Amino acid sequence: MTNVLTESLDFPEFGRPDAGLVLISEWSTEDAAHQRTVMDGVVDAWAATPLPESFLARHCLAGSDGRTILNIAQWTSAESHREFSADPANQRALGSAVASLITAGPPGRYAYDRVTAVRLGHVRSLGTAPSDDGSVLARHHHRSEDGKVVHVLTAHDDDGDGTVLRFRPHRGLVRRVAPVRSRG
């Protein structure tokens, strides 16, 4: 693992082997301008905060309705996230920054369970609603910590017809996995 966090304009890397906890939440804003302000503010706040190596990624995805945000964060473990969240300095730094942008409840806490591949193709959007419209490439299953809820994100090869909410990457912050060097 590396301490280098980089900006990402891609989708989260689901199934990341080092991600033991995935936090998922949907936020609703007033309009497209506020949606962008919130997403940029959240990523900027996290980028300005000293983050432990157990923090792997945070992505803000923009909803096609111009108001909704899909917020996804990945940590190595639930324990490391709880430890970070319990620190009063982190609560002040991030809690105040995010609260000034949006009021949101706690995210769902999940572990990546599996992917169901439907067919090959380039992912253009993610959906949170069940879909069998022919554009589905894969379904990413996340199981809640208590094992009672499965959250499924569907990967699509198009942006849809506007009748169902879809998400596109806006900005993210990612800890890249350091490449393994051969010894020779």
Secondary structure, 3 states (H helix, E strand, C coil): CCCCEEEECCCCCCCCCCCCEEEEEEEECCCHHHHHHHHHHHHHHHHCCCCCCCEEEEEEEEECCCCEEEEEEEECCHHHHHHHHHCHHHHHHHHHHHHCCCCCCCCEEEEEEEEEECCCCCCCEEECCCCCCCCEEEEEEEEECCCCCEEEEEEECCCCCCCCCEEEEEEEEEECCCCCCCCC
